[in-house]
Amino acid sequence: MQTLDAAAAYDRAVGLANRGQRSILGITGAPAAGKSTYAEQLVGKLVADGHQVALVPMDGYHLAQSVLEELGLADVKGAPRTFDGFGFVALLKRLKEAPDEQIWAPRFDRGLEDSIAASIGIAPEVTLVATEGNYLLFDEMPWATVRTLLDECWYVEVPEELRHERLEARHRQFGRSAEEAHERTYGTDERNARLIAATAPAADAIIQLA
């Protein structure tokens, strides 16, 4: 496994986009590591440079908030069991096996704290799909199947202190009190972060953002 800077990672992504067949690039990391922002910036630059690339985050497969509340899982939202992992796997398989189809994927709306179906279009012309999420390298089913569908998967790292600061700020931004944000950051989110960090050795490359 190697560590890539932004320029080397971009060149590697260009290579995936130009293979002559559709590739899928995974970008993973702990909550608030910056993977979503990095993925958006990477895809934005690739598209601006003329490449046919789409971004399909894993977060679109969050279970609905009403379902989480019904199942008693609202307090652990973000844990592996709070996603439709099998649905996400099915999407990746379709993206790989049916590149000539127009495919629609769900998008997670942080303002609503819920997913919106069929919000992201992946046209047949797309040669690289980037997907980002927490559990792309998780070795339990159904997540273990995800890794087999990714041509490459990169793990994003930032210093833990910065990640915690970002996470608390995010929780406050979306309506939690300072105390609630701190408890969530060092409780459920931290347990998830440790689970995700254990998957880093399975990545093809490390992206250090700070």
Secondary structure, DSSP 8 states (H G I E B T S, - for coil): -EEE-HHHHHHHHHHHHTSSS-EEEEEE-STTSSHHHHHHHHHHHHHHTT--EEE--GGGGB--HHHHHHHT-GGGTTSGGGB-HHHHHHHHHHHHH-TTS-EEEEEEETTTTEEEEEEEEE-TT--EEEEE-TTTT--STTHHHHHHH-SEEEEEE--HHHHHHHHHHHHHHTT--HHHHHHHHHTHHHHHHHHHHTTGGG-SEEEE--
